[in-house]
Amino acid sequence: MDFKTEKNEQYALLHLNETALDASIAPDLETVIRGLFREGYSNIILDLKSIQDVDSQAFGVLRKANRLCLNEAGLLVLVTKDDELTETLDSAKIPDLTIMPTVEEAVDAVFMNDLENDFKEEEDDEDYGFGDAEESGSSEGEGHEEER
């Protein structure tokens, strides 16, 4: 498989220099992606600008890679401007797959995803002042006797 990897603190970018993403390179792609994942990359960008065709074995690899990334609150982003390839990728019905037309937009998507995750973590950590409401709240009838 002919490719170039760029690693950044937030993501790994793979430039695939192939014309087809098929059974001949799918196992190599899976190995590379798993290696990046083991290195701590949960955001992976695949630049598919030279790819013209994707087969079912490659769809399986993309599905696994997408699941790995999503399970770690990361993102798998595929980059292509080819409308036919985009339609082919959409037809694979890979849940929450992100496809962008440029690497720059893919990088922006990764940063936005990280910001959203940070915001969600902050939201989960805050109780907005309601954390001890149950403890200090009063319940009706407490300390009062009912007349009958």
RAQUILIN-V526454 format. One record per residue. N is the residue number from 1. PHI is phi in whole degrees, 0 to 359 (NA if undefined). OMEGA is omega as a letter, one per 20 degrees, with the letter a starting at -180 (NA if undefined). BURIAL is 1 if it has 9 or more other ideal C-beta (glycine too) atoms within 8 Angstrom, else 0. Layout:
n={N:N}
phi={PHI:PHI}
omega={OMEGA:OMEGA}
burial={BURIAL:BURIAL}
This chain:
n={1:2:3:4:5:6:7:8:9:10:11:12:13:14:15:16:17:18:19:20:21:22:23:24:25:26:27:28:29:30:31:32:33:34:35:36:37:38:39:40:41:42:43:44:45:46:47:48:49:50:51:52:53:54:55:56:57:58:59:60:61:62:63:64:65:66:67:68:69:70:71:72:73:74:75:76:77:78:79:80:81:82:83:84:85:86:87:88:89:90:91:92:93:94:95:96:97:98:99:100:101:102:103:104:105:106:107:108:109:110:111:112:113:114:115:116:117:118:119:120:121:122:123:124:125:126:127:128:129:130:131:132:133:134:135:136:137:138:139:140:141:142:143:144:145:146:147:148}
phi={NA:264:206:230:247:241:248:228:300:267:203:243:244:252:264:272:255:229:264:223:256:224:301:287:240:305:297:295:299:299:298:297:295:297:297:297:296:296:283:105:272:256:247:232:249:252:274:256:300:264:282:246:215:228:254:296:294:293:302:299:295:296:298:296:298:298:297:302:296:297:296:254:61:260:213:258:240:260:245:201:257:283:298:295:294:299:297:298:295:298:292:286:54:277:300:57:285:256:236:235:281:225:297:301:291:294:298:301:297:297:297:297:298:297:297:299:295:298:297:298:297:298:298:292:281:268:246:56:80:259:300:250:299:292:288:263:290:255:250:297:85:287:78:241:260:275:268:231}
omega={a:a:r:a:r:r:a:r:a:a:r:a:r:r:r:r:a:r:a:r:a:a:a:r:a:r:r:r:r:r:r:a:r:r:r:r:r:r:r:r:r:r:a:r:r:r:a:a:r:a:r:a:r:r:a:r:r:r:r:r:r:r:r:a:r:r:r:a:a:r:r:a:r:a:r:a:r:a:r:r:a:a:r:r:r:r:r:r:r:a:r:r:r:a:r:r:a:r:a:a:a:r:r:r:r:r:r:r:r:r:r:r:r:r:r:r:r:r:r:r:r:r:r:a:a:r:r:r:a:a:a:a:a:a:a:a:r:r:a:r:a:r:r:r:r:r:r:NA}
burial={0:0:1:0:1:0:0:0:0:0:1:1:1:1:1:1:0:1:0:1:1:1:0:0:1:1:0:0:1:1:0:1:1:1:0:1:1:0:0:0:1:1:1:1:1:1:1:1:0:0:1:0:1:1:1:0:1:1:1:1:1:1:1:1:1:1:0:1:1:1:0:0:0:1:1:1:1:1:1:1:0:1:0:0:1:1:0:1:1:0:0:1:0:1:0:0:1:1:1:1:0:0:1:0:1:1:1:0:1:1:1:0:1:1:0:0:1:0:0:0:0:0:0:0:0:0:0:0:0:0:0:0:0:0:0:0:0:0:0:0:0:0:0:0:0:0:0:0}
